[in-house]
Amino acid sequence: MGGPIICHDQTLCEGFLSGLDHDGLSFITRTLQKIQVCNMDVPIVDIHKYKLPEELLKDNLRGKIRPSRKEVGSAYELGYQKVIVAYRHLPGQSLTLNLCLALDRIRSLGMEAALHIENASRLNIHELEGFWPILEGFAINALVYGDKESVLDPFATYEILTELQKSAPLPLEFHGHNAYGVATANAMSAIRAGVRRVATAVAGVGKRGHAPFEEVVMAAKHLLQEPGAAIDQHLAPSCEAIARCLGLQLPLDKAVVGKNIFAHESGLHVHGVAKNPELYEAFTPEEVGLTRHLVVGKHAGTTSLQVKLRERGIELSDTAAYRLLKKVRKKVVEQKSPLSNTELFQMYLAEGIC
């Protein structure tokens, strides 16, 4: 399709906006780098004040600014080499003078710039195509197609970006939001349309929501077969740690990284997973740093008991497992919760089942 997928992270920006101290921001930065997130959009701040590594300015950070010569100057003085200009366009109008002056200043300073048209999804394709000569003249590095108001669906995203890709003289980037829960689907549609850059955030954090980083990279690898989609084996624990640092708790069933997405209780499921995990699992838990675990609850079957006790070196016959299962189901209904491994073992010993 033309180069690897590049995720432009919005997580660190949320950390700044939420008022995290330098310890929290440093932790998020290190953890993002650990899971191979290398491009981060942030407000223009003095990173030395937050004790962040200076090399981030050269290689990793892109400062968010408004179309203002003053903000361009501030970003330059703070050492930013890359900026993203957030701009809202009035349909039917020319690009504003302030924007053109800001882009001219960026060019004269030798900075790398992306133009983020936040309401691009409200503009027609022909109007956007009319900007190409101007953006080429200012040596803009990328046009960020924004859907700040979440007006796009996956089908429209694909159709529009496929058409824009035909005429765009510069790389396109997609920045969607999640008002209707389709941020990941829209990001996938953008990638399928040939866009190589998408805005993401760990667990989709943000006031308007973003495409969750972990969902985008896993879907790009497994659904779109993107060859450059690298997955870190610590993805799930790293995402959980970042969310916790931001004061959030990941749902146990959160797609890709939730602790319970590889929990199996139903006897049918457990029997299938024991023979072939691919029957019920889209990818292996080890790929993202999770583990598969069996829940001994009221829907458990004999296979669950046999697998659990086998972990303790006990081979349970089918007949014995069935006898124990009746006791187990009665117990979990009484206590209104599944049995722990220890509780199951103690019940096995107490019942004297062989």
N, C-alpha and C positions, 0 to 999 in steps of 0.2 A: 504493500500500500504506500510505501514511501517514507521510511524512517520510523524510529521508535516513538511510542506515545510519551509525551511529556506532560506530567501533572503539575500544574501551578498551584501550590498549596495556599490555602486561606486560613489554616489552623493557627499559625503563629500570629497572624493579624488579629484573630479573635482573642488570643492571649493578651496582646497589647490593649485591645479595646476593653477587655474585662478587668484591666488594672493589675495583672499579675506582676509580682516583683521579679527582680533579675534572676533569682534562683529558679522560679517557675518557668520563665522564658528560656533560660539556658537549658533546662531539662527538656522542654518541648523541642527546642532546636536540635539537641543531641539525639533525641529519640526519633525525630523525623529523619535525620540523616542516617540513623541506624536502619530504618526501613526503606532506605533509598529514595527519600524525597529530597530533591536537590534544588528545587526552584520554589521560592517562597515570596509571596506578595505581602508587604508590611507597610504601615504608615511610615512617613519619613520622620524618624527619630534618631537621636544620637545613640548609636548602638554601644558606644563606650560607656555611656551612663548605665546601661543595663548589663555591662560586662560580657557582651557577646563578642566572639572572635572577629577581628577586623577583616579576615579573609572572606567572611560572608558577603561583604559589600561587593567584592570582585566577582565571586563565583555563584552566589546563591540568592541574594536578596534583590527584589525589585520594588522600589519605593512607589507607593501610591500617591499621586498628586492630582490636584485639580488643574484645569487649563489656565495657568497663571504663571507669568514670567517670574514672579516673586517666589512661588513654590519650586519652580525649576531651579532657581538660584540657591534656595535653601537645601534642596536635595544634593546639588553639586557640592556645596560647601561642607555637607555632612559626609561626603565621600561616596555617595551612591553613583554607580556607573550605569545602572539600569533603572528606568522608571516606567510606570504605566499610568497614562493620563486618563482619568475618568471623566467622560464627557457625555452629556445628554443633548441629543440633537432635536431641534424643532423641525418636524416634517415640512418639506417644501422650501426650506431656507438654506442659505449657504452656510458653510462652516464659519463659526463666529470668529471675529477678529482676535479675541483673547486666545482662542485655541491656536490660531495660526501664528500669533506672536510667541506663544509658549513653545510650539513645535519648532519654530525658527531658532529660538534660544537653545533648545535641546540640541539641535543640529550643530549650531556654532560651538557648543561646548564639547562636542564629540561624544555625547551620551547615547546609549542605546534605548530606544523608546518603543512602546506598544501603545496604540490608541484603543481604549476601551469605550466603545459606544454602548452605554448601559441600556439604552432602549432600542437597540438595533432591531429587535423582533417586532417593533412597532413601525418600522420603515419598510418600504417596498424595495425589492431587489435592485431595480433600475436606479433608485436614488443612491443606494450604497455603491453601486458600480460607478456612479458619477464622481465618487471621492477618489477613485484609484489614481488619476494623474496627480492630484494634490498630495496624496500621501506618499507617492513615489518621489515627488519633488522635495519633501521634507525628510526623505530617507527613513521612513518609519519601518521598524523591524517586524511588526505584526499588527493585524487588526483583530481586536477582541470583539467577537459578536456576542453582545450581552442580551440576556433575557431576564432582566431584573424583576419584572412583574409576573413572571411565570405564565406567559400567554401561549407558549409553544407546547405541542405534544410531540411524541417521538416521530410521527409520520411527517409533520410539518418541518421539524428540525432537519430531518434527512433531506427532504425535497429542497428546502431553501439553501442549505449549506452545500449540497451537491451542485446546485446551479451557480452559487457564488464561487465555488472552487474552479469552475471552468474559466472565469475571467480574472480572478484575483491575481495581481502581480506580486503579492507578498503573502507570507504565511497567515492563515486564519487560526484563531483560537476561539474556543467556545466557553462562555461563562454563564451557566444556567443556575436557577434556584429551584426550590423544592416545595412551593406552595401546595401542589397537588400530588406530591409523592412520586413524581416521575423524573427527578433529577438524574438518577443513574441511567434510566432508559434514554433520556435526551442526550446524555453524554455519549452513550453507546451509539446512538444514531449519528451524532456528529463524527465520531471516529469512523463509523461505517461509510460516511460520506467523504472520508478522506482527510478530515481535520486531524492534525497530529498533536495539538495542544488543547488541554481541557483544564478548567478550574475545578479543584476538588478540595475537600477538607476531611480530616479524620472523623469518622462517624457522622459526617455531614453537618458538623457544628456551624453555627452562624444564625443570626437573627432571622434571615430569610431561608436558611438552609442551603446546603450545597450538595453536589454529588459526592457521596462518601468515597474517599480515596480507596479504601479496602475493597469496596464493591466494584469500582471502575477497573482496578488493576486485575482483579480476579476474573471479572467478566471479559475483559479484553483478552486475557490469556486463554480461558477455557471456552468462551462462546465465539469470539471473533478470531481465535487462533493467532493473535498478534505475537510474532516471534520475539519482540523486544520487551515483552511484559514480564519483568523480573519480580518475583515474590520473595520477600524475606521470611524465613521460617519463624521469626518472632513477631509476625504481623499482629496476631490477636493480642498477646500480652502487652505489646507496645501501644496499640490503640487504646486498650483499657487504661494503661498508665497515663496516657495523654488526656483522656476524658476525665479521669480522676483529678488530674492536675488542674483542669478547668472547672472543677466542682460538679462534674456530671457523672452519672452512673449508666454504663451501657446496659440496655435490656439483655436479659439472659438469652433471648432468642434473636438477638441482633444478627442480621445476615452477615455471613462470612466470619465474624469475630465473636459472636455471642457464646458464652460458656456452655450453654445447653443445646447448641445446634447439633451436637453429636451425641446427645443423650437419647437412649432408646429404651422404651418400657414395654410396648406392645409385644406379646409373645411372637406374633407373626413377623414383626420387624426384626426382633432380636434373632430369630431363627434365620432370617434372610441375611442379616448383617454378619452373623457368625460364619456363614458359608461364602458370601460374596458381598463385601461392603458397598460395591458400586450399585447394588440394587436400590439403596436408599440414600446414598451419599454422593453429592455432585463432585466432591474432591476429598482428598484424604485430610484428616484432622492435623496430621503432622506438617502438612504444607504451610499451615498458618500458625502453628504453635499451639494447637489445641489437642485434647485427648478424647478418645471415644469412651463413654461410660454407660453402663447399663443401670437402669432405674428399677429397683425391686418394689413395684407398687401394685395396686389392685389389678392392673392390666398385664402384669408380668406373666410369663409362661415358664415351662420347665427348663427351656434352654437357658434363660437368664440365671436360674438357680445353679444349673450345672456349670455354666461358665464362671460364675462368681466363686463357687466352692472349688473349682479346678485351680483357681488362682492360689488357693491355700493347700493345694496338693491333694484334694479330695475328689475322687471320681464317684459321681452319683449316678446310679442306674436310673433308667426312665421310670421304673415303678416307684423307687424311693423319691425321685424328684416330684412325681405327681402327688404322693402323700404329703410331702413337705409343702408343696404349693398351696394346698387347701388350708394349711395352718398359716402360711404367710399371708394369703389374701384376707383371712379373718383378722389377723393382727394389724395389717395396714389400714383396714377399715375402722378398727377400734381406735387406733392412735391418730387416724386422719393424716398420715404422712408415710412416705416410703420407708423401707428399712435401710439402715446403713449396712455396710459390709460386716461390721462387728455384730450388729443385731441379728443379721442373718446367720452368722456363724454360731452365735450363742443359741439361737433357736434350733439349729441343726443338732448341736450337742445336747440341748435339753430334751429334744424329742427322741433322741437315741435312734435316729433313722440311719440305716446302713444301705 
